[in-house]
Amino acid sequence: MEQSKITIQDRLYKHKLRSTSVRNAVLTAFYKVAGTALASRDIEDDLSDLDRITLYRTLKSFEQNGIIHQVIDGTGVTKYALCTHECSNKAHHDVHAHFFCVTCEQTTCLEDTKVNQPSLAQGFKVNSAQLVLSGICNQCS
């Protein structure tokens, strides 16, 4: 199923999460900027009546259930983006690069730019890999 055709209700159902007004509102914020990462403060600004603790719990639940993934872009602020692959509560499969624009400060998922897993010495296991490219995005150039 293509990303744009998966409704919020379908996504929650697929990940065995109950539909609530908070979950719907937070997912709507991610759907508005699909492909772009959001910091919790971005969502707080968009949903001003949302309690900060509830937001953090919702983000944590979404991450644990494979709905969103963390994006570390070098700004020191944890951001999140929608998972577009078959992520689940068992594993995230969003091993792609991210692009941080130094002008508009937006971070974009580069789905087609995969992060290759390096070969490691015996006994080492990679839990996550991050590749962040920075420069000027196509909107700012």
PyMOL commands that place a pseudoatom at each C-alpha (Angstrom):
pseudoatom trace, name=CA, resn=MET, resi=1, chain=A, elem=C, hetatm=0, pos=[0.000, 0.000, 0.000]
pseudoatom trace, name=CA, resn=GLU, resi=2, chain=A, elem=C, hetatm=0, pos=[1.439, 3.369, -1.010]
pseudoatom trace, name=CA, resn=GLN, resi=3, chain=A, elem=C, hetatm=0, pos=[2.246, 5.856, 1.778]
pseudoatom trace, name=CA, resn=SER, resi=4, chain=A, elem=C, hetatm=0, pos=[-0.249, 8.470, 0.640]
pseudoatom trace, name=CA, resn=LYS, resi=5, chain=A, elem=C, hetatm=0, pos=[-3.100, 5.947, 0.524]
pseudoatom trace, name=CA, resn=ILE, resi=6, chain=A, elem=C, hetatm=0, pos=[-2.684, 4.679, 4.092]
pseudoatom trace, name=CA, resn=THR, resi=7, chain=A, elem=C, hetatm=0, pos=[-5.189, 6.515, 6.249]
pseudoatom trace, name=CA, resn=ILE, resi=8, chain=A, elem=C, hetatm=0, pos=[-4.526, 7.436, 9.851]
pseudoatom trace, name=CA, resn=GLN, resi=9, chain=A, elem=C, hetatm=0, pos=[-7.138, 4.936, 10.984]
pseudoatom trace, name=CA, resn=ASP, resi=10, chain=A, elem=C, hetatm=0, pos=[-5.565, 2.166, 8.851]
pseudoatom trace, name=CA, resn=ARG, resi=11, chain=A, elem=C, hetatm=0, pos=[-2.122, 2.925, 10.265]
pseudoatom trace, name=CA, resn=LEU, resi=12, chain=A, elem=C, hetatm=0, pos=[-3.317, 2.822, 13.868]
pseudoatom trace, name=CA, resn=TYR, resi=13, chain=A, elem=C, hetatm=0, pos=[-5.261, -0.379, 13.239]
pseudoatom trace, name=CA, resn=LYS, resi=14, chain=A, elem=C, hetatm=0, pos=[-2.296, -2.038, 11.514]
pseudoatom trace, name=CA, resn=HIS, resi=15, chain=A, elem=C, hetatm=0, pos=[-0.097, -1.280, 14.518]
pseudoatom trace, name=CA, resn=LYS, resi=16, chain=A, elem=C, hetatm=0, pos=[-2.789, -2.392, 16.970]
pseudoatom trace, name=CA, resn=LEU, resi=17, chain=A, elem=C, hetatm=0, pos=[-3.227, 1.041, 18.520]
pseudoatom trace, name=CA, resn=ARG, resi=18, chain=A, elem=C, hetatm=0, pos=[-6.568, 2.452, 19.532]
pseudoatom trace, name=CA, resn=SER, resi=19, chain=A, elem=C, hetatm=0, pos=[-7.703, 5.564, 17.706]
pseudoatom trace, name=CA, resn=THR, resi=20, chain=A, elem=C, hetatm=0, pos=[-7.841, 8.572, 20.041]
pseudoatom trace, name=CA, resn=SER, resi=21, chain=A, elem=C, hetatm=0, pos=[-8.163, 12.278, 19.346]
pseudoatom trace, name=CA, resn=VAL, resi=22, chain=A, elem=C, hetatm=0, pos=[-4.542, 12.852, 20.438]
pseudoatom trace, name=CA, resn=ARG, resi=23, chain=A, elem=C, hetatm=0, pos=[-3.128, 10.050, 18.273]
pseudoatom trace, name=CA, resn=ASN, resi=24, chain=A, elem=C, hetatm=0, pos=[-5.183, 11.240, 15.315]
pseudoatom trace, name=CA, resn=ALA, resi=25, chain=A, elem=C, hetatm=0, pos=[-3.997, 14.839, 15.775]
pseudoatom trace, name=CA, resn=VAL, resi=26, chain=A, elem=C, hetatm=0, pos=[-0.320, 13.865, 16.097]
pseudoatom trace, name=CA, resn=LEU, resi=27, chain=A, elem=C, hetatm=0, pos=[-0.467, 11.579, 13.054]
pseudoatom trace, name=CA, resn=THR, resi=28, chain=A, elem=C, hetatm=0, pos=[-2.226, 14.322, 11.098]
pseudoatom trace, name=CA, resn=ALA, resi=29, chain=A, elem=C, hetatm=0, pos=[0.722, 16.624, 11.864]
pseudoatom trace, name=CA, resn=PHE, resi=30, chain=A, elem=C, hetatm=0, pos=[3.089, 14.000, 10.388]
pseudoatom trace, name=CA, resn=TYR, resi=31, chain=A, elem=C, hetatm=0, pos=[0.851, 13.431, 7.351]
pseudoatom trace, name=CA, resn=LYS, resi=32, chain=A, elem=C, hetatm=0, pos=[0.876, 17.177, 6.591]
pseudoatom trace, name=CA, resn=VAL, resi=33, chain=A, elem=C, hetatm=0, pos=[4.663, 17.103, 6.192]
pseudoatom trace, name=CA, resn=ALA, resi=34, chain=A, elem=C, hetatm=0, pos=[5.191, 13.536, 4.970]
pseudoatom trace, name=CA, resn=GLY, resi=35, chain=A, elem=C, hetatm=0, pos=[8.853, 12.968, 4.219]
pseudoatom trace, name=CA, resn=THR, resi=36, chain=A, elem=C, hetatm=0, pos=[9.974, 15.728, 6.595]
pseudoatom trace, name=CA, resn=ALA, resi=37, chain=A, elem=C, hetatm=0, pos=[11.053, 15.211, 10.179]
pseudoatom trace, name=CA, resn=LEU, resi=38, chain=A, elem=C, hetatm=0, pos=[9.348, 17.013, 13.047]
pseudoatom trace, name=CA, resn=ALA, resi=39, chain=A, elem=C, hetatm=0, pos=[10.644, 17.901, 16.495]
pseudoatom trace, name=CA, resn=SER, resi=40, chain=A, elem=C, hetatm=0, pos=[8.220, 17.598, 19.393]
pseudoatom trace, name=CA, resn=ARG, resi=41, chain=A, elem=C, hetatm=0, pos=[8.165, 21.404, 19.655]
pseudoatom trace, name=CA, resn=ASP, resi=42, chain=A, elem=C, hetatm=0, pos=[6.926, 21.587, 16.035]
pseudoatom trace, name=CA, resn=ILE, resi=43, chain=A, elem=C, hetatm=0, pos=[3.979, 19.416, 16.975]
pseudoatom trace, name=CA, resn=GLU, resi=44, chain=A, elem=C, hetatm=0, pos=[3.413, 21.394, 20.191]
pseudoatom trace, name=CA, resn=ASP, resi=45, chain=A, elem=C, hetatm=0, pos=[3.272, 24.611, 18.154]
pseudoatom trace, name=CA, resn=ASP, resi=46, chain=A, elem=C, hetatm=0, pos=[0.782, 23.024, 15.742]
pseudoatom trace, name=CA, resn=LEU, resi=47, chain=A, elem=C, hetatm=0, pos=[-1.345, 21.504, 18.509]
pseudoatom trace, name=CA, resn=SER, resi=48, chain=A, elem=C, hetatm=0, pos=[-1.201, 24.168, 21.197]
pseudoatom trace, name=CA, resn=ASP, resi=49, chain=A, elem=C, hetatm=0, pos=[-3.884, 22.565, 23.382]
pseudoatom trace, name=CA, resn=LEU, resi=50, chain=A, elem=C, hetatm=0, pos=[-1.923, 19.307, 23.644]
pseudoatom trace, name=CA, resn=ASP, resi=51, chain=A, elem=C, hetatm=0, pos=[-0.285, 18.507, 26.976]
pseudoatom trace, name=CA, resn=ARG, resi=52, chain=A, elem=C, hetatm=0, pos=[3.501, 17.969, 26.627]
pseudoatom trace, name=CA, resn=ILE, resi=53, chain=A, elem=C, hetatm=0, pos=[3.543, 14.701, 28.645]
pseudoatom trace, name=CA, resn=THR, resi=54, chain=A, elem=C, hetatm=0, pos=[0.771, 13.234, 26.503]
pseudoatom trace, name=CA, resn=LEU, resi=55, chain=A, elem=C, hetatm=0, pos=[2.673, 14.237, 23.372]
pseudoatom trace, name=CA, resn=TYR, resi=56, chain=A, elem=C, hetatm=0, pos=[5.890, 12.545, 24.555]
pseudoatom trace, name=CA, resn=ARG, resi=57, chain=A, elem=C, hetatm=0, pos=[3.988, 9.386, 25.471]
pseudoatom trace, name=CA, resn=THR, resi=58, chain=A, elem=C, hetatm=0, pos=[2.287, 9.370, 22.072]
pseudoatom trace, name=CA, resn=LEU, resi=59, chain=A, elem=C, hetatm=0, pos=[5.590, 9.834, 20.223]
pseudoatom trace, name=CA, resn=LYS, resi=60, chain=A, elem=C, hetatm=0, pos=[7.214, 7.062, 22.282]
pseudoatom trace, name=CA, resn=SER, resi=61, chain=A, elem=C, hetatm=0, pos=[4.284, 4.733, 21.577]
pseudoatom trace, name=CA, resn=PHE, resi=62, chain=A, elem=C, hetatm=0, pos=[4.418, 5.518, 17.855]
pseudoatom trace, name=CA, resn=GLU, resi=63, chain=A, elem=C, hetatm=0, pos=[8.161, 4.883, 17.771]
pseudoatom trace, name=CA, resn=GLN, resi=64, chain=A, elem=C, hetatm=0, pos=[7.894, 1.611, 19.702]
pseudoatom trace, name=CA, resn=ASN, resi=65, chain=A, elem=C, hetatm=0, pos=[5.139, 0.411, 17.382]
pseudoatom trace, name=CA, resn=GLY, resi=66, chain=A, elem=C, hetatm=0, pos=[6.899, 1.253, 14.108]
pseudoatom trace, name=CA, resn=ILE, resi=67, chain=A, elem=C, hetatm=0, pos=[4.801, 4.249, 13.056]
pseudoatom trace, name=CA, resn=ILE, resi=68, chain=A, elem=C, hetatm=0, pos=[7.599, 6.826, 13.301]
pseudoatom trace, name=CA, resn=HIS, resi=69, chain=A, elem=C, hetatm=0, pos=[11.384, 6.657, 13.506]
pseudoatom trace, name=CA, resn=GLN, resi=70, chain=A, elem=C, hetatm=0, pos=[13.917, 8.914, 15.185]
pseudoatom trace, name=CA, resn=VAL, resi=71, chain=A, elem=C, hetatm=0, pos=[16.001, 11.197, 13.033]
pseudoatom trace, name=CA, resn=ILE, resi=72, chain=A, elem=C, hetatm=0, pos=[19.309, 12.417, 14.415]
pseudoatom trace, name=CA, resn=ASP, resi=73, chain=A, elem=C, hetatm=0, pos=[20.336, 15.310, 12.159]
pseudoatom trace, name=CA, resn=GLY, resi=74, chain=A, elem=C, hetatm=0, pos=[23.190, 16.895, 14.094]
pseudoatom trace, name=CA, resn=THR, resi=75, chain=A, elem=C, hetatm=0, pos=[21.135, 19.782, 15.493]
pseudoatom trace, name=CA, resn=GLY, resi=76, chain=A, elem=C, hetatm=0, pos=[20.949, 18.292, 18.981]
pseudoatom trace, name=CA, resn=VAL, resi=77, chain=A, elem=C, hetatm=0, pos=[17.164, 18.090, 18.718]
pseudoatom trace, name=CA, resn=THR, resi=78, chain=A, elem=C, hetatm=0, pos=[15.545, 14.686, 18.331]
pseudoatom trace, name=CA, resn=LYS, resi=79, chain=A, elem=C, hetatm=0, pos=[13.178, 14.675, 15.400]
pseudoatom trace, name=CA, resn=TYR, resi=80, chain=A, elem=C, hetatm=0, pos=[10.748, 12.062, 14.142]
pseudoatom trace, name=CA, resn=ALA, resi=81, chain=A, elem=C, hetatm=0, pos=[9.470, 11.086, 10.716]
pseudoatom trace, name=CA, resn=LEU, resi=82, chain=A, elem=C, hetatm=0, pos=[6.806, 8.688, 9.496]
pseudoatom trace, name=CA, resn=CYS, resi=83, chain=A, elem=C, hetatm=0, pos=[7.960, 5.190, 8.738]
pseudoatom trace, name=CA, resn=THR, resi=84, chain=A, elem=C, hetatm=0, pos=[7.128, 4.363, 5.153]
pseudoatom trace, name=CA, resn=HIS, resi=85, chain=A, elem=C, hetatm=0, pos=[8.215, 0.764, 5.098]
pseudoatom trace, name=CA, resn=GLU, resi=86, chain=A, elem=C, hetatm=0, pos=[6.898, -2.241, 6.889]
pseudoatom trace, name=CA, resn=CYS, resi=87, chain=A, elem=C, hetatm=0, pos=[8.187, -1.241, 10.301]
pseudoatom trace, name=CA, resn=SER, resi=88, chain=A, elem=C, hetatm=0, pos=[6.711, -2.892, 13.351]
pseudoatom trace, name=CA, resn=ASN, resi=89, chain=A, elem=C, hetatm=0, pos=[7.156, -3.102, 17.083]
pseudoatom trace, name=CA, resn=LYS, resi=90, chain=A, elem=C, hetatm=0, pos=[9.829, -5.738, 16.423]
pseudoatom trace, name=CA, resn=ALA, resi=91, chain=A, elem=C, hetatm=0, pos=[12.037, -3.803, 13.988]
pseudoatom trace, name=CA, resn=HIS, resi=92, chain=A, elem=C, hetatm=0, pos=[12.424, -0.549, 12.110]
pseudoatom trace, name=CA, resn=HIS, resi=93, chain=A, elem=C, hetatm=0, pos=[13.381, -0.901, 8.466]
pseudoatom trace, name=CA, resn=ASP, resi=94, chain=A, elem=C, hetatm=0, pos=[13.867, 2.800, 7.745]
pseudoatom trace, name=CA, resn=VAL, resi=95, chain=A, elem=C, hetatm=0, pos=[17.588, 2.588, 7.052]
pseudoatom trace, name=CA, resn=HIS, resi=96, chain=A, elem=C, hetatm=0, pos=[17.875, 5.571, 4.741]
pseudoatom trace, name=CA, resn=ALA, resi=97, chain=A, elem=C, hetatm=0, pos=[19.751, 8.856, 4.688]
pseudoatom trace, name=CA, resn=HIS, resi=98, chain=A, elem=C, hetatm=0, pos=[18.372, 12.191, 5.849]
pseudoatom trace, name=CA, resn=PHE, resi=99, chain=A, elem=C, hetatm=0, pos=[19.124, 15.649, 4.483]
pseudoatom trace, name=CA, resn=PHE, resi=100, chain=A, elem=C, hetatm=0, pos=[19.394, 18.698, 6.746]
pseudoatom trace, name=CA, resn=CYS, resi=101, chain=A, elem=C, hetatm=0, pos=[19.003, 22.055, 5.002]
pseudoatom trace, name=CA, resn=VAL, resi=102, chain=A, elem=C, hetatm=0, pos=[21.221, 24.690, 6.610]
pseudoatom trace, name=CA, resn=THR, resi=103, chain=A, elem=C, hetatm=0, pos=[18.979, 27.461, 5.269]
pseudoatom trace, name=CA, resn=CYS, resi=104, chain=A, elem=C, hetatm=0, pos=[15.428, 26.430, 6.240]
pseudoatom trace, name=CA, resn=GLU, resi=105, chain=A, elem=C, hetatm=0, pos=[16.608, 23.945, 8.910]
pseudoatom trace, name=CA, resn=GLN, resi=106, chain=A, elem=C, hetatm=0, pos=[14.246, 21.220, 7.723]
pseudoatom trace, name=CA, resn=THR, resi=107, chain=A, elem=C, hetatm=0, pos=[15.265, 17.586, 7.746]
pseudoatom trace, name=CA, resn=THR, resi=108, chain=A, elem=C, hetatm=0, pos=[14.005, 15.414, 4.908]
pseudoatom trace, name=CA, resn=CYS, resi=109, chain=A, elem=C, hetatm=0, pos=[13.960, 11.638, 4.545]
pseudoatom trace, name=CA, resn=LEU, resi=110, chain=A, elem=C, hetatm=0, pos=[15.879, 10.465, 1.484]
pseudoatom trace, name=CA, resn=GLU, resi=111, chain=A, elem=C, hetatm=0, pos=[14.081, 7.145, 1.054]
pseudoatom trace, name=CA, resn=ASP, resi=112, chain=A, elem=C, hetatm=0, pos=[16.033, 6.179, -2.057]
pseudoatom trace, name=CA, resn=THR, resi=113, chain=A, elem=C, hetatm=0, pos=[19.420, 6.760, -0.397]
pseudoatom trace, name=CA, resn=LYS, resi=114, chain=A, elem=C, hetatm=0, pos=[20.005, 3.645, 1.666]
pseudoatom trace, name=CA, resn=VAL, resi=115, chain=A, elem=C, hetatm=0, pos=[22.547, 3.375, 4.460]
pseudoatom trace, name=CA, resn=ASN, resi=116, chain=A, elem=C, hetatm=0, pos=[24.794, 0.428, 3.722]
pseudoatom trace, name=CA, resn=GLN, resi=117, chain=A, elem=C, hetatm=0, pos=[25.663, -1.753, 6.664]
pseudoatom trace, name=CA, resn=PRO, resi=118, chain=A, elem=C, hetatm=0, pos=[29.426, -2.002, 7.084]
pseudoatom trace, name=CA, resn=SER, resi=119, chain=A, elem=C, hetatm=0, pos=[31.005, -5.365, 7.703]
pseudoatom trace, name=CA, resn=LEU, resi=120, chain=A, elem=C, hetatm=0, pos=[32.058, -5.604, 11.325]
pseudoatom trace, name=CA, resn=ALA, resi=121, chain=A, elem=C, hetatm=0, pos=[34.340, -7.863, 13.275]
pseudoatom trace, name=CA, resn=GLN, resi=122, chain=A, elem=C, hetatm=0, pos=[32.823, -11.036, 14.664]
pseudoatom trace, name=CA, resn=GLY, resi=123, chain=A, elem=C, hetatm=0, pos=[30.642, -10.441, 17.715]
pseudoatom trace, name=CA, resn=PHE, resi=124, chain=A, elem=C, hetatm=0, pos=[29.637, -6.864, 16.811]
pseudoatom trace, name=CA, resn=LYS, resi=125, chain=A, elem=C, hetatm=0, pos=[26.005, -6.132, 16.020]
pseudoatom trace, name=CA, resn=VAL, resi=126, chain=A, elem=C, hetatm=0, pos=[24.620, -2.864, 14.624]
pseudoatom trace, name=CA, resn=ASN, resi=127, chain=A, elem=C, hetatm=0, pos=[21.409, -1.644, 16.258]
pseudoatom trace, name=CA, resn=SER, resi=128, chain=A, elem=C, hetatm=0, pos=[21.035, 1.500, 14.198]
pseudoatom trace, name=CA, resn=ALA, resi=129, chain=A, elem=C, hetatm=0, pos=[22.817, 3.521, 11.553]
pseudoatom trace, name=CA, resn=GLN, resi=130, chain=A, elem=C, hetatm=0, pos=[22.451, 7.200, 10.736]
pseudoatom trace, name=CA, resn=LEU, resi=131, chain=A, elem=C, hetatm=0, pos=[23.562, 9.033, 7.630]
pseudoatom trace, name=CA, resn=VAL, resi=132, chain=A, elem=C, hetatm=0, pos=[22.887, 12.761, 7.568]
pseudoatom trace, name=CA, resn=LEU, resi=133, chain=A, elem=C, hetatm=0, pos=[23.792, 14.916, 4.624]
pseudoatom trace, name=CA, resn=SER, resi=134, chain=A, elem=C, hetatm=0, pos=[23.665, 18.675, 5.027]
pseudoatom trace, name=CA, resn=GLY, resi=135, chain=A, elem=C, hetatm=0, pos=[23.566, 21.522, 2.580]
pseudoatom trace, name=CA, resn=ILE, resi=136, chain=A, elem=C, hetatm=0, pos=[20.865, 23.504, 0.808]
pseudoatom trace, name=CA, resn=CYS, resi=137, chain=A, elem=C, hetatm=0, pos=[17.607, 21.793, -0.170]
pseudoatom trace, name=CA, resn=ASN, resi=138, chain=A, elem=C, hetatm=0, pos=[15.915, 22.134, -3.555]
pseudoatom trace, name=CA, resn=GLN, resi=139, chain=A, elem=C, hetatm=0, pos=[13.362, 24.601, -2.127]
pseudoatom trace, name=CA, resn=CYS, resi=140, chain=A, elem=C, hetatm=0, pos=[16.050, 26.975, -0.822]
pseudoatom trace, name=CA, resn=SER, resi=141, chain=A, elem=C, hetatm=0, pos=[18.537, 26.808, -3.687]
for i in range(1, 141): cmd.bond("trace and resi %d" % i, "trace and resi %d" % (i + 1))
show_as sticks, trace
zoom trace
